[in-house]
Amino acid sequence: MKNTSGKTILETERLLLREMTTADFEPLCGILQDPEVMYAYEHAFSDEEVRNWLNNQLRRYREDGFGLWAVIRKTDETFIGQTGLTMQDIGDRQVVEVGYLFRKDAWGQGYATEAAQACKKYAFQELNLPEVWSIIRDSNTASQAVAKRNGMAPAGSIVKHYYGMDMPHILYKVTKK
C-alpha cells in the first residue's frame, strides 16, 4: 500500500524513512499480523495490538523525538517495514535501540541492513549518542546477522517476559568512533 504522509526523517539509496501516521494502520497490520513475520514475538497482533503499537510510536515521536519509522521503498512508494530508534530497558538502565521489522516479501533484499545502518548513522551524527544497541531474540538469526552487518557485537543477554513467556535476547552494541 502506498502512503507517504508522515514527516521524512532519513533517506537512503533505496529507502525513505518517515514518521508513521494513523493512516499507516493497514500496512502496519500487514506486518504485525503476519505470523511468519512475528515469529520472534510468538504471536501475530490483533487489531487492538496494532493500534496500540502505532499509538506508542506516535507517543515516542512526541516524547523522545524518535521512534520506529515507516520504511518506504522509493521505486514504488510502498510501505515495506519499520525501523528506527527506541528507548528500551536492558535491566538496570535504558538504552537507545536500533530496531527493524519488515514484510516477508521484503526479506533477503538488504533493506533491513540499509535502514539499520542509516539509523545508526543518524543516532551518532544527528543525536550525538555515544552508543546504540539492538536487542534480539536468541532464535532470530536473521536479525542477528543484520546487527552484525551494522557493526554491532554481542554485549550481553537479558530475558524479556512477554505474552506470558520468558524470551532470551542477545544484546548487540556499537560505540561511536
Short mmCIF file of the C-alpha atoms (twelve columns), coordinates in Angstrom:
data_MODEL
# 
_entry.id   MODEL 
# 
loop_
_atom_site.group_PDB 
_atom_site.id 
_atom_site.type_symbol 
_atom_site.label_atom_id 
_atom_site.label_alt_id 
_atom_site.label_comp_id 
_atom_site.label_asym_id 
_atom_site.label_seq_id 
_atom_site.Cartn_x 
_atom_site.Cartn_y 
_atom_site.Cartn_z 
_atom_site.pdbx_PDB_model_num 
ATOM 1   C CA . MET A 1   0.000  0.000   0.000  1 
ATOM 2   C CA . LYS A 2   1.330  3.416   -0.943 1 
ATOM 3   C CA . ASN A 3   1.498  6.073   1.730  1 
ATOM 4   C CA . THR A 4   3.969  8.908   2.128  1 
ATOM 5   C CA . SER A 5   2.120  11.210  4.505  1 
ATOM 6   C CA . GLY A 6   4.449  11.421  7.543  1 
ATOM 7   C CA . LYS A 7   7.448  13.683  8.216  1 
ATOM 8   C CA . THR A 8   10.569 12.407  6.431  1 
ATOM 9   C CA . ILE A 9   13.431 11.597  8.816  1 
ATOM 10  C CA . LEU A 10  16.032 9.806   6.663  1 
ATOM 11  C CA . GLU A 11  16.684 8.813   3.103  1 
ATOM 12  C CA . THR A 12  18.976 6.085   1.772  1 
ATOM 13  C CA . GLU A 13  19.714 4.972   -1.750 1 
ATOM 14  C CA . ARG A 14  16.569 2.829   -1.950 1 
ATOM 15  C CA . LEU A 15  14.507 3.825   1.080  1 
ATOM 16  C CA . LEU A 16  12.675 6.707   2.667  1 
ATOM 17  C CA . LEU A 17  12.190 6.602   6.457  1 
ATOM 18  C CA . ARG A 18  9.362  8.745   7.753  1 
ATOM 19  C CA . GLU A 19  7.220  9.120   10.820 1 
ATOM 20  C CA . MET A 20  4.180  6.890   10.799 1 
ATOM 21  C CA . THR A 21  0.687  8.374   10.949 1 
ATOM 22  C CA . THR A 22  -2.703 6.888   11.804 1 
ATOM 23  C CA . ALA A 23  -3.120 6.326   8.040  1 
ATOM 24  C CA . ASP A 24  -0.426 3.632   8.318  1 
ATOM 25  C CA . PHE A 25  -2.681 1.269   10.277 1 
ATOM 26  C CA . GLU A 26  -3.461 -1.000  7.294  1 
ATOM 27  C CA . PRO A 27  0.115  -1.503  6.039  1 
ATOM 28  C CA . LEU A 28  1.263  -1.952  9.642  1 
ATOM 29  C CA . CYS A 29  -1.332 -4.730  10.033 1 
ATOM 30  C CA . GLY A 30  0.277  -6.417  7.023  1 
ATOM 31  C CA . ILE A 31  3.465  -6.720  9.074  1 
ATOM 32  C CA . LEU A 32  2.328  -7.145  12.670 1 
ATOM 33  C CA . GLN A 33  -0.492 -9.579  11.840 1 
ATOM 34  C CA . ASP A 34  1.680  -11.958 9.782  1 
ATOM 35  C CA . PRO A 35  2.576  -14.974 11.984 1 
ATOM 36  C CA . GLU A 36  5.754  -15.660 9.964  1 
ATOM 37  C CA . VAL A 37  6.987  -12.090 10.383 1 
ATOM 38  C CA . MET A 38  6.074  -12.072 14.075 1 
ATOM 39  C CA . TYR A 39  7.721  -15.409 14.979 1 
ATOM 40  C CA . ALA A 40  10.131 -13.750 17.423 1 
ATOM 41  C CA . TYR A 41  7.113  -12.318 19.288 1 
ATOM 42  C CA . GLU A 42  5.430  -15.770 19.359 1 
ATOM 43  C CA . HIS A 43  2.123  -14.349 18.076 1 
ATOM 44  C CA . ALA A 44  0.585  -12.172 15.413 1 
ATOM 45  C CA . PHE A 45  -1.047 -9.000  16.704 1 
ATOM 46  C CA . SER A 46  -4.760 -8.283  16.961 1 
ATOM 47  C CA . ASP A 47  -6.166 -5.046  15.505 1 
ATOM 48  C CA . GLU A 48  -6.105 -3.559  19.010 1 
ATOM 49  C CA . GLU A 49  -2.431 -4.508  19.495 1 
ATOM 50  C CA . VAL A 50  -1.539 -2.926  16.131 1 
ATOM 51  C CA . ARG A 51  -3.384 0.275   17.156 1 
ATOM 52  C CA . ASN A 52  -1.512 0.301   20.484 1 
ATOM 53  C CA . TRP A 53  1.817  -0.271  18.666 1 
ATOM 54  C CA . LEU A 54  1.110  2.624   16.284 1 
ATOM 55  C CA . ASN A 55  -0.053 4.925   19.088 1 
ATOM 56  C CA . ASN A 56  3.120  4.054   21.018 1 
ATOM 57  C CA . GLN A 57  5.250  5.204   18.065 1 
ATOM 58  C CA . LEU A 58  3.297  8.482   17.851 1 
ATOM 59  C CA . ARG A 59  3.911  8.968   21.597 1 
ATOM 60  C CA . ARG A 60  7.632  8.238   21.121 1 
ATOM 61  C CA . TYR A 61  7.906  10.899  18.395 1 
ATOM 62  C CA . ARG A 62  6.387  13.466  20.795 1 
ATOM 63  C CA . GLU A 63  8.229  12.441  23.970 1 
ATOM 64  C CA . ASP A 64  11.592 11.092  22.730 1 
ATOM 65  C CA . GLY A 65  11.939 12.834  19.378 1 
ATOM 66  C CA . PHE A 66  12.282 9.462   17.627 1 
ATOM 67  C CA . GLY A 67  10.660 6.031   17.376 1 
ATOM 68  C CA . LEU A 68  10.086 3.355   14.771 1 
ATOM 69  C CA . TRP A 69  9.618  4.944   11.361 1 
ATOM 70  C CA . ALA A 70  7.807  3.701   8.264  1 
ATOM 71  C CA . VAL A 71  10.193 2.335   5.649  1 
ATOM 72  C CA . ILE A 72  9.052  3.296   2.162  1 
ATOM 73  C CA . ARG A 73  10.635 1.677   -0.889 1 
ATOM 74  C CA . LYS A 74  11.364 4.543   -3.277 1 
ATOM 75  C CA . THR A 75  10.829 2.659   -6.539 1 
ATOM 76  C CA . ASP A 76  7.105  2.140   -5.904 1 
ATOM 77  C CA . GLU A 77  6.442  4.203   -2.727 1 
ATOM 78  C CA . THR A 78  5.369  1.053   -0.856 1 
ATOM 79  C CA . PHE A 79  5.424  0.730   2.940  1 
ATOM 80  C CA . ILE A 80  7.653  -2.348  3.366  1 
ATOM 81  C CA . GLY A 81  8.622  -2.201  7.022  1 
ATOM 82  C CA . GLN A 82  9.519  -0.173  10.044 1 
ATOM 83  C CA . THR A 83  12.843 0.703   11.539 1 
ATOM 84  C CA . GLY A 84  14.128 3.347   13.873 1 
ATOM 85  C CA . LEU A 85  15.328 4.205   17.332 1 
ATOM 86  C CA . THR A 86  13.501 3.452   20.575 1 
ATOM 87  C CA . MET A 87  14.258 3.720   24.268 1 
ATOM 88  C CA . GLN A 88  14.499 0.226   25.782 1 
ATOM 89  C CA . ASP A 89  15.230 -1.235  29.213 1 
ATOM 90  C CA . ILE A 90  18.139 -3.666  29.424 1 
ATOM 91  C CA . GLY A 91  17.894 -4.493  33.076 1 
ATOM 92  C CA . ASP A 92  19.403 -1.704  35.150 1 
ATOM 93  C CA . ARG A 93  19.302 1.080   32.550 1 
ATOM 94  C CA . GLN A 94  17.695 2.470   29.418 1 
ATOM 95  C CA . VAL A 95  19.459 2.456   26.071 1 
ATOM 96  C CA . VAL A 96  18.638 3.572   22.535 1 
ATOM 97  C CA . GLU A 97  17.900 0.580   20.335 1 
ATOM 98  C CA . VAL A 98  18.030 0.279   16.562 1 
ATOM 99  C CA . GLY A 99  15.053 -1.915  15.720 1 
ATOM 100 C CA . TYR A 100 13.661 -3.244  12.441 1 
ATOM 101 C CA . LEU A 101 10.726 -5.319  11.245 1 
ATOM 102 C CA . PHE A 102 9.857  -5.885  7.584  1 
ATOM 103 C CA . ARG A 103 7.157  -7.518  5.477  1 
ATOM 104 C CA . LYS A 104 8.071  -11.049 4.473  1 
ATOM 105 C CA . ASP A 105 8.203  -10.152 0.760  1 
ATOM 106 C CA . ALA A 106 10.919 -7.591  1.593  1 
ATOM 107 C CA . TRP A 107 13.183 -10.095 3.377  1 
ATOM 108 C CA . GLY A 108 16.564 -11.037 1.925  1 
ATOM 109 C CA . GLN A 109 16.971 -7.874  -0.157 1 
ATOM 110 C CA . GLY A 110 19.219 -5.887  2.200  1 
ATOM 111 C CA . TYR A 111 16.527 -3.409  3.238  1 
ATOM 112 C CA . ALA A 112 16.858 -4.080  6.985  1 
ATOM 113 C CA . THR A 113 20.635 -3.608  6.870  1 
ATOM 114 C CA . GLU A 114 20.357 -0.440  4.764  1 
ATOM 115 C CA . ALA A 115 17.746 1.045   7.105  1 
ATOM 116 C CA . ALA A 116 19.533 -0.039  10.317 1 
ATOM 117 C CA . GLN A 117 22.842 1.467   9.132  1 
ATOM 118 C CA . ALA A 118 21.073 4.742   8.360  1 
ATOM 119 C CA . CYS A 119 19.530 4.746   11.858 1 
ATOM 120 C CA . LYS A 120 22.914 4.111   13.476 1 
ATOM 121 C CA . LYS A 121 24.448 6.980   11.499 1 
ATOM 122 C CA . TYR A 122 21.521 9.236   12.485 1 
ATOM 123 C CA . ALA A 123 21.955 8.288   16.163 1 
ATOM 124 C CA . PHE A 124 25.672 9.122   16.097 1 
ATOM 125 C CA . GLN A 125 25.653 12.182  13.822 1 
ATOM 126 C CA . GLU A 126 22.291 13.847  14.473 1 
ATOM 127 C CA . LEU A 127 21.581 12.814  18.076 1 
ATOM 128 C CA . ASN A 128 25.256 12.608  19.119 1 
ATOM 129 C CA . LEU A 129 24.666 9.375   21.031 1 
ATOM 130 C CA . PRO A 130 27.786 7.530   22.269 1 
ATOM 131 C CA . GLU A 131 26.375 4.054   21.533 1 
ATOM 132 C CA . VAL A 132 23.372 2.227   20.151 1 
ATOM 133 C CA . TRP A 133 22.047 -1.244  20.855 1 
ATOM 134 C CA . SER A 134 19.911 -3.927  19.245 1 
ATOM 135 C CA . ILE A 135 18.017 -6.342  21.495 1 
ATOM 136 C CA . ILE A 136 17.368 -9.517  19.532 1 
ATOM 137 C CA . ARG A 137 15.625 -12.769 20.373 1 
ATOM 138 C CA . ASP A 138 18.194 -15.550 20.667 1 
ATOM 139 C CA . SER A 139 16.384 -17.568 17.985 1 
ATOM 140 C CA . ASN A 140 16.220 -14.690 15.465 1 
ATOM 141 C CA . THR A 141 19.373 -15.377 13.456 1 
ATOM 142 C CA . ALA A 142 18.324 -13.133 10.541 1 
ATOM 143 C CA . SER A 143 18.082 -10.061 12.803 1 
ATOM 144 C CA . GLN A 144 21.350 -11.019 14.488 1 
ATOM 145 C CA . ALA A 145 23.010 -11.026 11.055 1 
ATOM 146 C CA . VAL A 146 21.626 -7.524  10.383 1 
ATOM 147 C CA . ALA A 147 23.056 -6.312  13.715 1 
ATOM 148 C CA . LYS A 148 26.483 -7.712  12.801 1 
ATOM 149 C CA . ARG A 149 26.345 -6.047  9.365  1 
ATOM 150 C CA . ASN A 150 25.514 -2.850  11.260 1 
ATOM 151 C CA . GLY A 151 28.876 -3.091  13.039 1 
ATOM 152 C CA . MET A 152 27.427 -4.427  16.282 1 
ATOM 153 C CA . ALA A 153 28.853 -7.136  18.513 1 
ATOM 154 C CA . PRO A 154 27.243 -9.178  21.311 1 
ATOM 155 C CA . ALA A 155 27.439 -7.335  24.636 1 
ATOM 156 C CA . GLY A 156 25.401 -9.485  26.989 1 
ATOM 157 C CA . SER A 157 21.967 -11.026 27.266 1 
ATOM 158 C CA . ILE A 158 18.650 -10.496 29.004 1 
ATOM 159 C CA . VAL A 159 15.395 -12.378 29.381 1 
ATOM 160 C CA . LYS A 160 12.263 -10.478 28.423 1 
ATOM 161 C CA . HIS A 161 8.933  -11.571 29.869 1 
ATOM 162 C CA . TYR A 162 6.381  -11.174 27.121 1 
ATOM 163 C CA . TYR A 163 2.990  -12.697 26.404 1 
ATOM 164 C CA . GLY A 164 3.368  -14.999 29.413 1 
ATOM 165 C CA . MET A 165 6.736  -16.378 28.266 1 
ATOM 166 C CA . ASP A 166 10.393 -15.935 29.139 1 
ATOM 167 C CA . MET A 167 12.235 -14.963 25.958 1 
ATOM 168 C CA . PRO A 168 16.053 -14.908 25.961 1 
ATOM 169 C CA . HIS A 169 17.521 -11.979 23.995 1 
ATOM 170 C CA . ILE A 170 21.073 -11.150 22.941 1 
ATOM 171 C CA . LEU A 171 22.233 -7.569  23.421 1 
ATOM 172 C CA . TYR A 172 24.204 -6.160  20.492 1 
ATOM 173 C CA . LYS A 173 26.063 -2.867  20.800 1 
ATOM 174 C CA . VAL A 174 28.135 -0.487  18.718 1 
ATOM 175 C CA . THR A 175 30.011 2.527   20.062 1 
ATOM 176 C CA . LYS A 176 30.536 5.775   18.191 1 
ATOM 177 C CA . LYS A 177 34.060 6.015   16.826 1 
# 
